[in-house]
Amino acid sequence: MENETTYILCNNPLEGDVVIVSKGLTTILQSSIQRKDGIYERLEGKTSIGIHQICRHNYTRPTSIAAAISPVQQEGALLPSTST
């Protein structure tokens, strides 16, 4: 694992509950590609990374990915009108 000063997903300092991800790196890469956030570019060539367990879980959760890729749609969603 490359020596870095912050976690790649949350950009917080290297401290706290950390897990070393190697087998799940493909899932993180796929999540980044879906999110179009560029993190996958920073992960190229890496065989493992250290991240917070909760950040990994939140980053790869399908509902979190959907929320990240369509914030404009969610903000602009209209509530159904109630005609009286």
N, CA, C and O atoms as a CHARMM CRD file, in Angstrom:
* protein
*
  336
    1    1 MET  N      0.84300  -1.18200   0.00000 PROA 1      0.00000
    2    1 MET  CA     0.00000   0.00000   0.00000 PROA 1      0.00000
    3    1 MET  C      0.88500   1.24000   0.00000 PROA 1      0.00000
    4    1 MET  O      1.86300   1.31500   0.74300 PROA 1      0.00000
    5    2 GLU  N      0.54100   2.19300  -0.82200 PROA 2      0.00000
    6    2 GLU  CA     1.31200   3.42900  -0.95300 PROA 2      0.00000
    7    2 GLU  C      1.13300   4.29000   0.29600 PROA 2      0.00000
    8    2 GLU  O      0.04700   4.31000   0.87600 PROA 2      0.00000
    9    3 ASN  N      2.16600   4.99100   0.71300 PROA 3      0.00000
   10    3 ASN  CA     2.10000   5.84800   1.87900 PROA 3      0.00000
   11    3 ASN  C      1.39900   7.15600   1.51900 PROA 3      0.00000
   12    3 ASN  O      1.92400   7.95000   0.73900 PROA 3      0.00000
   13    4 GLU  N      0.22100   7.37800   2.08300 PROA 4      0.00000
   14    4 GLU  CA    -0.55100   8.58800   1.83200 PROA 4      0.00000
   15    4 GLU  C     -0.87000   9.24100   3.16800 PROA 4      0.00000
   16    4 GLU  O     -0.72600   8.61500   4.21800 PROA 4      0.00000
   17    5 THR  N     -1.29900  10.48600   3.13300 PROA 5      0.00000
   18    5 THR  CA    -1.60000  11.19400   4.37800 PROA 5      0.00000
   19    5 THR  C     -3.10000  11.28700   4.65400 PROA 5      0.00000
   20    5 THR  O     -3.50100  11.61100   5.77200 PROA 5      0.00000
   21    6 THR  N     -3.93100  11.00800   3.64900 PROA 6      0.00000
   22    6 THR  CA    -5.38400  11.01900   3.84600 PROA 6      0.00000
   23    6 THR  C     -6.00200   9.80200   3.17300 PROA 6      0.00000
   24    6 THR  O     -5.42000   9.20200   2.26900 PROA 6      0.00000
   25    7 TYR  N     -7.19100   9.45700   3.63600 PROA 7      0.00000
   26    7 TYR  CA    -7.93000   8.35700   3.01100 PROA 7      0.00000
   27    7 TYR  C     -8.47300   8.82200   1.68000 PROA 7      0.00000
   28    7 TYR  O     -8.88100   9.97400   1.53600 PROA 7      0.00000
   29    8 ILE  N     -8.47800   7.92600   0.70600 PROA 8      0.00000
   30    8 ILE  CA    -8.83300   8.29700  -0.65700 PROA 8      0.00000
   31    8 ILE  C    -10.33000   8.59600  -0.82200 PROA 8      0.00000
   32    8 ILE  O    -10.69400   9.40500  -1.67500 PROA 8      0.00000
   33    9 LEU  N    -11.19600   7.97100  -0.03700 PROA 9      0.00000
   34    9 LEU  CA   -12.63000   8.18100  -0.21100 PROA 9      0.00000
   35    9 LEU  C    -13.16000   9.39700   0.53800 PROA 9      0.00000
   36    9 LEU  O    -14.00700  10.12200   0.01600 PROA 9      0.00000
   37   10 CYS  N    -12.67400   9.62800   1.75000 PROA 10     0.00000
   38   10 CYS  CA   -13.23400  10.70600   2.56800 PROA 10     0.00000
   39   10 CYS  C    -12.27500  11.88300   2.75200 PROA 10     0.00000
   40   10 CYS  O    -12.68500  12.92700   3.25800 PROA 10     0.00000
   41   11 ASN  N    -11.02400  11.74100   2.35900 PROA 11     0.00000
   42   11 ASN  CA    -9.99000  12.77600   2.49900 PROA 11     0.00000
   43   11 ASN  C     -9.72500  13.19900   3.93400 PROA 11     0.00000
   44   11 ASN  O     -9.20800  14.29000   4.17600 PROA 11     0.00000
   45   12 ASN  N    -10.07400  12.34400   4.88600 PROA 12     0.00000
   46   12 ASN  CA    -9.76200  12.60900   6.28400 PROA 12     0.00000
   47   12 ASN  C     -8.36800  12.07400   6.59300 PROA 12     0.00000
   48   12 ASN  O     -7.87600  11.19500   5.88500 PROA 12     0.00000
   49   13 PRO  N     -7.72100  12.59200   7.64200 PROA 13     0.00000
   50   13 PRO  CA    -6.37600  12.10600   7.99600 PROA 13     0.00000
   51   13 PRO  C     -6.37700  10.61400   8.29300 PROA 13     0.00000
   52   13 PRO  O     -7.39400  10.04500   8.69000 PROA 13     0.00000
   53   14 LEU  N     -5.22700   9.99400   8.09600 PROA 14     0.00000
   54   14 LEU  CA    -5.07500   8.56200   8.35600 PROA 14     0.00000
   55   14 LEU  C     -5.11500   8.29900   9.85200 PROA 14     0.00000
   56   14 LEU  O     -4.09900   8.41000  10.53800 PROA 14     0.00000
   57   15 GLU  N     -6.28800   7.95200  10.34900 PROA 15     0.00000
   58   15 GLU  CA    -6.46500   7.60800  11.75400 PROA 15     0.00000
   59   15 GLU  C     -7.81000   6.93200  11.91700 PROA 15     0.00000
   60   15 GLU  O     -8.63500   6.96400  11.00400 PROA 15     0.00000
   61   16 GLY  N     -8.04000   6.33100  13.05200 PROA 16     0.00000
   62   16 GLY  CA    -9.32100   5.69400  13.32300 PROA 16     0.00000
   63   16 GLY  C     -9.38800   4.26800  12.81500 PROA 16     0.00000
   64   16 GLY  O     -8.36700   3.62900  12.55900 PROA 16     0.00000
   65   17 ASP  N    -10.61900   3.78200  12.67400 PROA 17     0.00000
   66   17 ASP  CA   -10.85900   2.40500  12.23000 PROA 17     0.00000
   67   17 ASP  C    -10.58500   2.27700  10.74400 PROA 17     0.00000
   68   17 ASP  O    -11.32600   2.80200   9.91300 PROA 17     0.00000
   69   18 VAL  N     -9.52200   1.57800  10.42500 PROA 18     0.00000
   70   18 VAL  CA    -9.11300   1.42700   9.03300 PROA 18     0.00000
   71   18 VAL  C     -9.13600  -0.05000   8.65500 PROA 18     0.00000
   72   18 VAL  O     -8.81300  -0.92300   9.46000 PROA 18     0.00000
   73   19 VAL  N     -9.52400  -0.30200   7.41900 PROA 19     0.00000
   74   19 VAL  CA    -9.42000  -1.64500   6.86700 PROA 19     0.00000
   75   19 VAL  C     -8.56000  -1.55700   5.61800 PROA 19     0.00000
   76   19 VAL  O     -8.58600  -0.55800   4.89800 PROA 19     0.00000
   77   20 ILE  N     -7.80900  -2.60000   5.37500 PROA 20     0.00000
   78   20 ILE  CA    -7.00600  -2.68200   4.16000 PROA 20     0.00000
   79   20 ILE  C     -7.83400  -3.46400   3.14700 PROA 20     0.00000
   80   20 ILE  O     -8.17000  -4.62800   3.36500 PROA 20     0.00000
   81   21 VAL  N     -8.15300  -2.81000   2.04600 PROA 21     0.00000
   82   21 VAL  CA    -8.99600  -3.42200   1.02300 PROA 21     0.00000
   83   21 VAL  C     -8.13000  -3.84200  -0.14900 PROA 21     0.00000
   84   21 VAL  O     -7.43500  -3.02100  -0.74700 PROA 21     0.00000
   85   22 SER  N     -8.17700  -5.11400  -0.47100 PROA 22     0.00000
   86   22 SER  CA    -7.50900  -5.59300  -1.67500 PROA 22     0.00000
   87   22 SER  C     -8.50100  -6.35600  -2.54300 PROA 22     0.00000
   88   22 SER  O     -8.61200  -6.08300  -3.73800 PROA 22     0.00000
   89   23 LYS  N     -9.22900  -7.32000  -1.95100 PROA 23     0.00000
   90   23 LYS  CA   -10.19900  -8.08300  -2.72900 PROA 23     0.00000
   91   23 LYS  C    -11.37800  -7.21600  -3.15900 PROA 23     0.00000
   92   23 LYS  O    -11.93600  -7.43500  -4.23500 PROA 23     0.00000
   93   24 GLY  N    -11.76500  -6.24900  -2.35300 PROA 24     0.00000
   94   24 GLY  CA   -12.89600  -5.38600  -2.67000 PROA 24     0.00000
   95   24 GLY  C    -12.54200  -4.16400  -3.49800 PROA 24     0.00000
   96   24 GLY  O    -13.39500  -3.31300  -3.75200 PROA 24     0.00000
   97   25 LEU  N    -11.28700  -4.07500  -3.91800 PROA 25     0.00000
   98   25 LEU  CA   -10.84600  -2.92000  -4.68600 PROA 25     0.00000
   99   25 LEU  C    -11.60700  -2.79500  -6.00800 PROA 25     0.00000
  100   25 LEU  O    -11.87100  -1.68400  -6.46800 PROA 25     0.00000
  101   26 THR  N    -11.95500  -3.91500  -6.61100 PROA 26     0.00000
  102   26 THR  CA   -12.72200  -3.90200  -7.86100 PROA 26     0.00000
  103   26 THR  C    -14.07600  -3.24200  -7.64800 PROA 26     0.00000
  104   26 THR  O    -14.53100  -2.47600  -8.49700 PROA 26     0.00000
  105   27 THR  N    -14.72000  -3.52900  -6.53300 PROA 27     0.00000
  106   27 THR  CA   -16.02100  -2.93100  -6.22300 PROA 27     0.00000
  107   27 THR  C    -15.88400  -1.42500  -6.04800 PROA 27     0.00000
  108   27 THR  O    -16.73800  -0.67000  -6.51300 PROA 27     0.00000
  109   28 ILE  N    -14.83000  -0.98300  -5.38900 PROA 28     0.00000
  110   28 ILE  CA   -14.59300   0.45200  -5.20500 PROA 28     0.00000
  111   28 ILE  C    -14.33600   1.11000  -6.55900 PROA 28     0.00000
  112   28 ILE  O    -14.84100   2.20000  -6.82800 PROA 28     0.00000
  113   29 LEU  N    -13.55400   0.45400  -7.40400 PROA 29     0.00000
  114   29 LEU  CA   -13.30000   0.98500  -8.74900 PROA 29     0.00000
  115   29 LEU  C    -14.60300   1.11400  -9.54100 PROA 29     0.00000
  116   29 LEU  O    -14.83700   2.14100 -10.17800 PROA 29     0.00000
  117   30 GLN  N    -15.44200   0.09500  -9.50800 PROA 30     0.00000
  118   30 GLN  CA   -16.71600   0.12300 -10.22400 PROA 30     0.00000
  119   30 GLN  C    -17.62200   1.22100  -9.67800 PROA 30     0.00000
  120   30 GLN  O    -18.30000   1.90600 -10.44300 PROA 30     0.00000
  121   31 SER  N    -17.63400   1.38900  -8.37400 PROA 31     0.00000
  122   31 SER  CA   -18.43900   2.44400  -7.75100 PROA 31     0.00000
  123   31 SER  C    -17.96200   3.81500  -8.19900 PROA 31     0.00000
  124   31 SER  O    -18.77700   4.69300  -8.47900 PROA 31     0.00000
  125   32 SER  N    -16.65700   4.00700  -8.26800 PROA 32     0.00000
  126   32 SER  CA   -16.10000   5.28500  -8.70100 PROA 32     0.00000
  127   32 SER  C    -16.45300   5.58400 -10.15000 PROA 32     0.00000
  128   32 SER  O    -16.77600   6.72100 -10.49500 PROA 32     0.00000
  129   33 ILE  N    -16.39000   4.56500 -10.99400 PROA 33     0.00000
  130   33 ILE  CA   -16.74600   4.75500 -12.40300 PROA 33     0.00000
  131   33 ILE  C    -18.21500   5.14200 -12.52300 PROA 33     0.00000
  132   33 ILE  O    -18.55600   6.02500 -13.30900 PROA 33     0.00000
  133   34 GLN  N    -19.09000   4.49300 -11.75200 PROA 34     0.00000
  134   34 GLN  CA   -20.50700   4.83400 -11.77600 PROA 34     0.00000
  135   34 GLN  C    -20.74800   6.25800 -11.26600 PROA 34     0.00000
  136   34 GLN  O    -21.58900   6.98400 -11.79600 PROA 34     0.00000
  137   35 ARG  N    -20.00000   6.64500 -10.23200 PROA 35     0.00000
  138   35 ARG  CA   -20.15500   7.97900  -9.64400 PROA 35     0.00000
  139   35 ARG  C    -19.52800   9.07300 -10.50900 PROA 35     0.00000
  140   35 ARG  O    -19.87700  10.24600 -10.38100 PROA 35     0.00000
  141   36 LYS  N    -18.60600   8.68800 -11.38600 PROA 36     0.00000
  142   36 LYS  CA   -17.87700   9.63000 -12.23700 PROA 36     0.00000
  143   36 LYS  C    -17.15100  10.67900 -11.39600 PROA 36     0.00000
  144   36 LYS  O    -17.18500  11.87100 -11.70400 PROA 36     0.00000
  145   37 ASP  N    -16.49200  10.21400 -10.32300 PROA 37     0.00000
  146   37 ASP  CA   -15.81400  11.12300  -9.40500 PROA 37     0.00000
  147   37 ASP  C    -14.29200  11.14500  -9.55800 PROA 37     0.00000
  148   37 ASP  O    -13.61200  11.90200  -8.86500 PROA 37     0.00000
  149   38 GLY  N    -13.75300  10.31800 -10.46300 PROA 38     0.00000
  150   38 GLY  CA   -12.32400  10.33800 -10.72700 PROA 38     0.00000
  151   38 GLY  C    -11.46000   9.56700  -9.74500 PROA 38     0.00000
  152   38 GLY  O    -10.24900   9.47600  -9.94500 PROA 38     0.00000
  153   39 ILE  N    -12.03700   9.01300  -8.70100 PROA 39     0.00000
  154   39 ILE  CA   -11.23200   8.26600  -7.73400 PROA 39     0.00000
  155   39 ILE  C    -10.61100   7.04400  -8.38400 PROA 39     0.00000
  156   39 ILE  O     -9.50400   6.64200  -8.02700 PROA 39     0.00000
  157   40 TYR  N    -11.32000   6.45100  -9.34100 PROA 40     0.00000
  158   40 TYR  CA   -10.77200   5.26900 -10.01000 PROA 40     0.00000
  159   40 TYR  C     -9.42700   5.58700 -10.66700 PROA 40     0.00000
  160   40 TYR  O     -8.56700   4.71100 -10.75800 PROA 40     0.00000
  161   41 GLU  N     -9.23600   6.81700 -11.12300 PROA 41     0.00000
  162   41 GLU  CA    -7.95500   7.19400 -11.72900 PROA 41     0.00000
  163   41 GLU  C     -6.83300   7.18900 -10.69800 PROA 41     0.00000
  164   41 GLU  O     -5.69900   6.82100 -11.00400 PROA 41     0.00000
  165   42 ARG  N     -7.15700   7.60100  -9.47700 PROA 42     0.00000
  166   42 ARG  CA    -6.15200   7.61500  -8.41000 PROA 42     0.00000
  167   42 ARG  C     -5.83900   6.20900  -7.90100 PROA 42     0.00000
  168   42 ARG  O     -4.81800   5.99600  -7.24700 PROA 42     0.00000
  169   43 LEU  N     -6.71800   5.25100  -8.19900 PROA 43     0.00000
  170   43 LEU  CA    -6.51900   3.88000  -7.73500 PROA 43     0.00000
  171   43 LEU  C     -5.79600   2.99900  -8.74200 PROA 43     0.00000
  172   43 LEU  O     -5.42800   1.86900  -8.42300 PROA 43     0.00000
  173   44 GLU  N     -5.58900   3.50200  -9.95500 PROA 44     0.00000
  174   44 GLU  CA    -4.92300   2.70400 -10.98300 PROA 44     0.00000
  175   44 GLU  C     -3.55600   2.22800 -10.50100 PROA 44     0.00000
  176   44 GLU  O     -2.75100   3.00300  -9.98600 PROA 44     0.00000
  177   45 GLY  N     -3.32200   0.94600 -10.68200 PROA 45     0.00000
  178   45 GLY  CA    -2.04000   0.36400 -10.31700 PROA 45     0.00000
  179   45 GLY  C     -1.92600  -0.03900  -8.85800 PROA 45     0.00000
  180   45 GLY  O     -0.93400  -0.65700  -8.47300 PROA 45     0.00000
  181   46 LYS  N     -2.90600   0.29100  -8.04000 PROA 46     0.00000
  182   46 LYS  CA    -2.84400  -0.07800  -6.62000 PROA 46     0.00000
  183   46 LYS  C     -3.40300  -1.47200  -6.42800 PROA 46     0.00000
  184   46 LYS  O     -4.35200  -1.87100  -7.10300 PROA 46     0.00000
  185   47 THR  N     -2.81100  -2.20500  -5.50800 PROA 47     0.00000
  186   47 THR  CA    -3.29400  -3.54700  -5.20100 PROA 47     0.00000
  187   47 THR  C     -4.06200  -3.58200  -3.89400 PROA 47     0.00000
  188   47 THR  O     -4.77000  -4.54900  -3.61100 PROA 47     0.00000
  189   48 SER  N     -3.92500  -2.51900  -3.08400 PROA 48     0.00000
  190   48 SER  CA    -4.67900  -2.40500  -1.84000 PROA 48     0.00000
  191   48 SER  C     -4.67500  -0.94700  -1.39300 PROA 48     0.00000
  192   48 SER  O     -3.78500  -0.17200  -1.74100 PROA 48     0.00000
  193   49 ILE  N     -5.69300  -0.59800  -0.61300 PROA 49     0.00000
  194   49 ILE  CA    -5.77200   0.74800  -0.04200 PROA 49     0.00000
  195   49 ILE  C     -6.29700   0.64300   1.37800 PROA 49     0.00000
  196   49 ILE  O     -6.98300  -0.31800   1.72400 PROA 49     0.00000
  197   50 GLY  N     -5.97600   1.62300   2.19300 PROA 50     0.00000
  198   50 GLY  CA    -6.50300   1.70800   3.54900 PROA 50     0.00000
  199   50 GLY  C     -7.63400   2.72100   3.57700 PROA 50     0.00000
  200   50 GLY  O     -7.46000   3.86300   3.15200 PROA 50     0.00000
  201   51 ILE  N     -8.79500   2.30600   4.07700 PROA 51     0.00000
  202   51 ILE  CA    -9.95800   3.19200   4.16100 PROA 51     0.00000
  203   51 ILE  C    -10.74800   2.88600   5.42400 PROA 51     0.00000
  204   51 ILE  O    -10.60600   1.81600   6.01500 PROA 51     0.00000
  205   52 HSD  N    -11.58600   3.84200   5.83200 PROA 52     0.00000
  206   52 HSD  CA   -12.50300   3.58400   6.93600 PROA 52     0.00000
  207   52 HSD  C    -13.52900   2.55200   6.48200 PROA 52     0.00000
  208   52 HSD  O    -14.00500   2.60000   5.34800 PROA 52     0.00000
  209   53 GLN  N    -13.86100   1.63700   7.35500 PROA 53     0.00000
  210   53 GLN  CA   -14.83500   0.61000   7.00600 PROA 53     0.00000
  211   53 GLN  C    -16.19100   1.23000   6.65900 PROA 53     0.00000
  212   53 GLN  O    -16.82600   0.81000   5.69200 PROA 53     0.00000
  213   54 ILE  N    -16.63900   2.21000   7.42600 PROA 54     0.00000
  214   54 ILE  CA   -17.93600   2.83500   7.17000 PROA 54     0.00000
  215   54 ILE  C    -17.92000   3.62000   5.86100 PROA 54     0.00000
  216   54 ILE  O    -18.93100   3.67100   5.16000 PROA 54     0.00000
  217   55 CYS  N    -16.78800   4.23100   5.52600 PROA 55     0.00000
  218   55 CYS  CA   -16.68400   4.95700   4.25800 PROA 55     0.00000
  219   55 CYS  C    -16.76900   3.99900   3.07700 PROA 55     0.00000
  220   55 CYS  O    -17.41500   4.30000   2.07300 PROA 55     0.00000
  221   56 ARG  N    -16.12100   2.84900   3.19600 PROA 56     0.00000
  222   56 ARG  CA   -16.19400   1.84000   2.13800 PROA 56     0.00000
  223   56 ARG  C    -17.63300   1.38000   1.96200 PROA 56     0.00000
  224   56 ARG  O    -18.12700   1.27800   0.83900 PROA 56     0.00000
  225   57 HSD  N    -18.29400   1.10700   3.05900 PROA 57     0.00000
  226   57 HSD  CA   -19.68200   0.65000   3.01000 PROA 57     0.00000
  227   57 HSD  C    -20.58000   1.70700   2.36400 PROA 57     0.00000
  228   57 HSD  O    -21.38100   1.39100   1.48400 PROA 57     0.00000
  229   58 ASN  N    -20.44800   2.93900   2.79500 PROA 58     0.00000
  230   58 ASN  CA   -21.28000   4.01800   2.24700 PROA 58     0.00000
  231   58 ASN  C    -20.96300   4.29400   0.78200 PROA 58     0.00000
  232   58 ASN  O    -21.86700   4.57900  -0.00200 PROA 58     0.00000
  233   59 TYR  N    -19.70500   4.21300   0.41000 PROA 59     0.00000
  234   59 TYR  CA   -19.28200   4.53000  -0.94900 PROA 59     0.00000
  235   59 TYR  C    -19.78100   3.49900  -1.95500 PROA 59     0.00000
  236   59 TYR  O    -20.10500   3.84600  -3.09100 PROA 59     0.00000
  237   60 THR  N    -19.84200   2.24700  -1.54800 PROA 60     0.00000
  238   60 THR  CA   -20.22800   1.18200  -2.46900 PROA 60     0.00000
  239   60 THR  C    -21.71100   0.82100  -2.39300 PROA 60     0.00000
  240   60 THR  O    -22.17800   0.00500  -3.18800 PROA 60     0.00000
  241   61 ARG  N    -22.45700   1.40400  -1.46300 PROA 61     0.00000
  242   61 ARG  CA   -23.88500   1.11900  -1.32800 PROA 61     0.00000
  243   61 ARG  C    -24.62700   1.62700  -2.57000 PROA 61     0.00000
  244   61 ARG  O    -24.46000   2.78700  -2.94500 PROA 61     0.00000
  245   62 PRO  N    -25.44100   0.78500  -3.21300 PROA 62     0.00000
  246   62 PRO  CA   -26.15700   1.19700  -4.42800 PROA 62     0.00000
  247   62 PRO  C    -27.00700   2.45300  -4.26100 PROA 62     0.00000
  248   62 PRO  O    -27.07200   3.26900  -5.18000 PROA 62     0.00000
  249   63 THR  N    -27.65600   2.62700  -3.12100 PROA 63     0.00000
  250   63 THR  CA   -28.47700   3.82800  -2.93100 PROA 63     0.00000
  251   63 THR  C    -27.62100   5.07900  -2.80700 PROA 63     0.00000
  252   63 THR  O    -28.04500   6.16100  -3.21300 PROA 63     0.00000
  253   64 SER  N    -26.41500   4.94300  -2.24900 PROA 64     0.00000
  254   64 SER  CA   -25.50400   6.08700  -2.15100 PROA 64     0.00000
  255   64 SER  C    -24.96000   6.45300  -3.52900 PROA 64     0.00000
  256   64 SER  O    -24.78600   7.63100  -3.84200 PROA 64     0.00000
  257   65 ILE  N    -24.69500   5.44600  -4.34100 PROA 65     0.00000
  258   65 ILE  CA   -24.22300   5.70500  -5.70200 PROA 65     0.00000
  259   65 ILE  C    -25.30900   6.41800  -6.49400 PROA 65     0.00000
  260   65 ILE  O    -25.03600   7.39300  -7.19300 PROA 65     0.00000
  261   66 ALA  N    -26.54700   5.92800  -6.38200 PROA 66     0.00000
  262   66 ALA  CA   -27.66100   6.55500  -7.09600 PROA 66     0.00000
  263   66 ALA  C    -27.83600   8.00100  -6.66600 PROA 66     0.00000
  264   66 ALA  O    -28.09500   8.86900  -7.50000 PROA 66     0.00000
  265   67 ALA  N    -27.69600   8.26700  -5.37800 PROA 67     0.00000
  266   67 ALA  CA   -27.82700   9.63400  -4.87300 PROA 67     0.00000
  267   67 ALA  C    -26.69500  10.51900  -5.38500 PROA 67     0.00000
  268   67 ALA  O    -26.91100  11.69900  -5.66300 PROA 67     0.00000
  269   68 ALA  N    -25.50700   9.96900  -5.51000 PROA 68     0.00000
  270   68 ALA  CA   -24.35000  10.74700  -5.96400 PROA 68     0.00000
  271   68 ALA  C    -24.42100  11.08800  -7.44600 PROA 68     0.00000
  272   68 ALA  O    -23.92600  12.13700  -7.85900 PROA 68     0.00000
  273   69 ILE  N    -25.03000  10.21700  -8.25700 PROA 69     0.00000
  274   69 ILE  CA   -25.03900  10.47000  -9.69300 PROA 69     0.00000
  275   69 ILE  C    -26.26500  11.24000 -10.16000 PROA 69     0.00000
  276   69 ILE  O    -26.32400  11.65500 -11.31800 PROA 69     0.00000
  277   70 SER  N    -27.23900  11.43900  -9.28800 PROA 70     0.00000
  278   70 SER  CA   -28.42200  12.17600  -9.72600 PROA 70     0.00000
  279   70 SER  C    -28.89600  13.21600  -8.71500 PROA 70     0.00000
  280   70 SER  O    -30.09100  13.28900  -8.42800 PROA 70     0.00000
  281   71 PRO  N    -27.97600  14.02900  -8.16600 PROA 71     0.00000
  282   71 PRO  CA   -28.42300  15.01500  -7.17400 PROA 71     0.00000
  283   71 PRO  C    -29.34800  16.06900  -7.77200 PROA 71     0.00000
  284   71 PRO  O    -30.24500  16.55500  -7.08300 PROA 71     0.00000
  285   72 VAL  N    -29.15300  16.43100  -9.02900 PROA 72     0.00000
  286   72 VAL  CA   -29.99700  17.43400  -9.66200 PROA 72     0.00000
  287   72 VAL  C    -31.40700  16.90200  -9.81700 PROA 72     0.00000
  288   72 VAL  O    -32.37500  17.62600  -9.57900 PROA 72     0.00000
  289   73 GLN  N    -31.53400  15.64700 -10.21200 PROA 73     0.00000
  290   73 GLN  CA   -32.84800  15.04500 -10.35900 PROA 73     0.00000
  291   73 GLN  C    -33.56500  14.98900  -9.02500 PROA 73     0.00000
  292   73 GLN  O    -34.76900  15.23900  -8.95500 PROA 73     0.00000
  293   74 GLN  N    -32.83700  14.66100  -7.96400 PROA 74     0.00000
  294   74 GLN  CA   -33.46300  14.55800  -6.65400 PROA 74     0.00000
  295   74 GLN  C    -33.86500  15.93600  -6.13300 PROA 74     0.00000
  296   74 GLN  O    -34.93700  16.07700  -5.54600 PROA 74     0.00000
  297   75 GLU  N    -33.02400  16.95700  -6.33700 PROA 75     0.00000
  298   75 GLU  CA   -33.34600  18.29700  -5.86800 PROA 75     0.00000
  299   75 GLU  C    -34.51100  18.88800  -6.65800 PROA 75     0.00000
  300   75 GLU  O    -35.32600  19.63200  -6.11100 PROA 75     0.00000
  301   76 GLY  N    -34.58600  18.55700  -7.93400 PROA 76     0.00000
  302   76 GLY  CA   -35.61300  19.12700  -8.78800 PROA 76     0.00000
  303   76 GLY  C    -36.87600  18.30000  -8.83700 PROA 76     0.00000
  304   76 GLY  O    -37.80500  18.63200  -9.57300 PROA 76     0.00000
  305   77 ALA  N    -36.92800  17.23100  -8.06900 PROA 77     0.00000
  306   77 ALA  CA   -38.11900  16.38400  -8.10100 PROA 77     0.00000
  307   77 ALA  C    -39.30400  17.16100  -7.55900 PROA 77     0.00000
  308   77 ALA  O    -39.22300  17.82300  -6.52500 PROA 77     0.00000
  309   78 LEU  N    -40.37900  17.06400  -8.26900 PROA 78     0.00000
  310   78 LEU  CA   -41.58900  17.77100  -7.86700 PROA 78     0.00000
  311   78 LEU  C    -42.43100  16.87400  -6.98300 PROA 78     0.00000
  312   78 LEU  O    -42.54100  15.67100  -7.21800 PROA 78     0.00000
  313   79 LEU  N    -43.01500  17.46900  -5.97600 PROA 79     0.00000
  314   79 LEU  CA   -43.93800  16.74100  -5.12600 PROA 79     0.00000
  315   79 LEU  C    -45.27900  16.68000  -5.85000 PROA 79     0.00000
  316   79 LEU  O    -45.64500  17.61800  -6.55700 PROA 79     0.00000
  317   80 PRO  N    -45.99900  15.60200  -5.68100 PROA 80     0.00000
  318   80 PRO  CA   -47.31100  15.53400  -6.33200 PROA 80     0.00000
  319   80 PRO  C    -48.22200  16.63900  -5.81900 PROA 80     0.00000
  320   80 PRO  O    -48.26600  16.92000  -4.62100 PROA 80     0.00000
  321   81 SER  N    -48.93700  17.25200  -6.72800 PROA 81     0.00000
  322   81 SER  CA   -49.82200  18.34300  -6.32300 PROA 81     0.00000
  323   81 SER  C    -51.09600  17.77000  -5.73500 PROA 81     0.00000
  324   81 SER  O    -51.57000  16.70500  -6.13100 PROA 81     0.00000
  325   82 THR  N    -51.62500  18.49200  -4.79900 PROA 82     0.00000
  326   82 THR  CA   -52.88000  18.08000  -4.17400 PROA 82     0.00000
  327   82 THR  C    -53.93100  19.11200  -4.52500 PROA 82     0.00000
  328   82 THR  O    -53.95900  20.20900  -3.96700 PROA 82     0.00000
  329   83 SER  N    -54.78400  18.75000  -5.44500 PROA 83     0.00000
  330   83 SER  CA   -55.85000  19.67400  -5.86900 PROA 83     0.00000
  331   83 SER  C    -57.00100  19.57800  -4.88500 PROA 83     0.00000
  332   83 SER  O    -57.40900  18.49000  -4.47700 PROA 83     0.00000
  333   84 THR  N    -57.51700  20.74700  -4.51300 PROA 84     0.00000
  334   84 THR  CA   -58.66500  20.75900  -3.60300 PROA 84     0.00000
  335   84 THR  C    -59.85000  21.38400  -4.25600 PROA 84     0.00000
  336   84 THR  O    -60.91300  21.48200  -3.64200 PROA 84     0.00000
